[in-house]
């Protein structure tokens, strides 16, 4: 089964994360296929807008914690961060169609897109603290720039945003069918003054995200340190054993 489904028509590409049985959790294979797909689309002059969504009940539940021990520094530096850079550094417009939950790195990917559509029952969940980590994949860099002070408590202590919360912050539009709405907007953008849209994205990147690479290096170092704590190991074991973790601040 293809882990990433790709459809393209009239300048619009739809990328679907396709591990519905795992809520599209980002294991190494899915991350690798997604990164390859984004790089291909970003080098394709015929594609102007990319819509990202998830198959089944979720957009993306974040990193796959069932894969066993991981090298957090390596995974962030060589997998998660390159995906983020393909979205933010691209001369394409990226639209997230969030169905169900977007958690952890899945939330990061949705927030990294230029525009977001959410169904009324979808949620953005930070999730990282549940396994003893801080937010990663650029979330602590991008979210405060988009929603301001509201991001502080959410990123500091963990939590989630309902679709209605996200809409009230101007972070997303709540619609009946996120994919249909995202594709409709994508076609309008694709047929519009696209050079102006790209120029606008470049200016916004310069205004908001010009120090992203420096931040990502710092983020990877902090997460690597946290991944060596007893709390992280306990958080992952508790997730795998489907129980409440017992943290000791160690």
N, C-alpha and C positions, 0 to 999 in steps of 0.2 A: 504494500500500500504506500502510495506517495505521501510523505509527511507534509508536503506543501503543495497545494493545488493552485494552479495559475490559469487565469482566463484573461484575455486581452481583446479589446475591441475599440476602435475609433479613439486611440490615444489613451485609453483607460485600462489599467491592469488591476485585476482583483486577486489578491494573495490570501489564501485561506490556510490557516494552521490546521493540520489534519491529524490530530491524535485525540479524537473526541472521547475515547474510552478512558483517557487520563486527563480530561478537561484541558487538552492541548498544552500539558506541562512541557517545559522546554528541556528535553534531554539533549545530549550532545548531537545526536543525529538530526533532530528537528532544528536545532540552532544552526548546524552546519548547512542544512538545506535552505533554511530561511536566509542566511547570509549570502549564500551563492545566488539565490533568486533575486535578492535586492541588488546585488552587484550587477547582475545581468540586466535588470530593468533600468538601473541608473545609467548604464552605458548604451541604452537603446534610445536613439533619438526620436523614435516614433511614439514612445510612451511619455505622457505628460503628467498624469496623475496616477497614484497608486493607492488603492483601497486595501487595508489590512483588516481581516476578520478571523473568526474561529469557527470551526465546524462543531456542530452539536450544541450543547447547553452552555458553553463558556467561550469567552474570548481567549483567555489564557490564564492558567492557574499559577504561572510563575515557573521557577526552576523545579526540575524533577528531583525530589528528595529520596526517591527509591533507588537511585543509581549507585549508592554506596559512597565511600570516602571520595572527596573531591579536593583538588588544588584550587582554592578560591581565587588566588591571584592569577593563575593561568586561565581559568575559565572567564573571569571578568576581562582580563587584558586581551585575550585572543578570541573571544566568542561574544559575550554580551556587549562589550563596549564597541566592537566593530559594527554590530547590528545598529546600535544607537547612532554611530557616526554616519552610516549609510542613510539613515532617515533624516537626520538634521543637516548633514552636509550635502544632500542631494539637490540637484536643480530640477527636481520633481516636487509636486505638491503631494503630501501624504495625508490620507484621511483614515481614521480608525473607526470601524463599525463595531461597537462593543455590545455583544450579546452575552448576557449572563455576567459572570464574574471576570474581572481583570485584576489579578492579584500579583503582588511581588513584582518580579521583572515583567510580568504581563501588564501590570499597571504602568510601569515605566515606559514600555513600548507605546501604549496608548497615549500617554501624556506627551511623549516625544513627537508624535504626529502633529501636523499643522492644524488639523480640525478633527473634532470627535463627535460622533453620533452615538447615543445610548438608548437602549430600550428602557421602558419605565421600571423594569425589575432588575436592571443590571446594576453592578456595584464596582467601585474602585477600592481595592483593599491593599493596604501597605504590606501586611503579612510578615515582614522581615523579623520583627521583634519576637514572633512566635517561635523562632528557632535561634534566638540569641544573636541575631545580626542587626546591623544598622541598614537603612535603605541603600540600595545600590542601583546599578544601571542608570545612573544619572538622575534618579528621582529627586534627591535632595538638592540638586542643582536647578532642575527645570521647574518643578512644581512651585516653589516660592516665587519664581519670576512670573508665573502665570496667575497665581491666586493670592499672592501676598501673605499677610499674617496668618490666615487660616491654615496655611501649610505647616506652620511652626509646630503646633501641638500634634497634628497628625503625623508628622515625621519624627518628632521627638519621642512620643509615647506609643505610636501605632494607632491604628483605627481604620475607618473606611468612610467613603462617601457614597451615598445613594445617588441614583441618577438625578433626583430632584436637587440634592445638595450640589452636585457638580454643575447643574444648570444654573442654580442661583449664584454660583461663583463665576459664571461665564466660561466654565471649562468645557462644557458639552451642550449639545442640543438633544432633548429627549423626544424621540419619535416612535411611531409604531413599529417600523421596520428599519433598523439601522443600516442594513446592507443596501436596501433599496434607496434610502435617502442619501447614503454616501455615494452610491454609483450615479444617482441623478445629479448631485452637486459636482461630482467629478467630471461628468460629461459637459456640464455648463462651463466649468473652469477650462477644460480641454479645448472648447470651442471659442473661448474668450481671448482677451489680449494676454497671451500666456507669458510673453517676455516681461510684461509689467508685473505679473504675479511672482515670477522668479526673482525679479529685482527686489520686490517687496520682501520676499523671504530672506534674501541676502542681507538686506538692511536690518531686518528683525534679528537675524543671527548675530550681526555685528553689535546690535544694541543689547541683546539679552544673553547671548551664548558665546561670546568671543573668548571666554576663558574656560570653556568646557573641557578641553584636553588636559589642562593643568588640574582641574577638579577631578577628573576621572582617574588620573594617576594617584592622587591623594586617597580617593575613595577605595581603590583597589588595595592600597597598602593597609588602610584601616580594616577593611573586611578580612584581609588575609590574617591580620592580628586577631580579630574576633573569632575566626574559624579555628584558632588553636586553643580556645577557652573551653573549660568544662561545660559551661552553659550551652555553647553551640552543640557540642556532642550530645548533651542531654536533650536539647530541643529537637535534633534530628531523630534521635532514638524514640522520643515520645511521639513524634509524628508517625514514624514507621510502625510503632506499636499501638497507635490510635488511643493514646492516653494523655492526660494533662501533664505537662512538664513540671519538674520541681527544680527551680533555679536557685542557686546559692551565691550568685554574684562573683563566680570564680572563672 
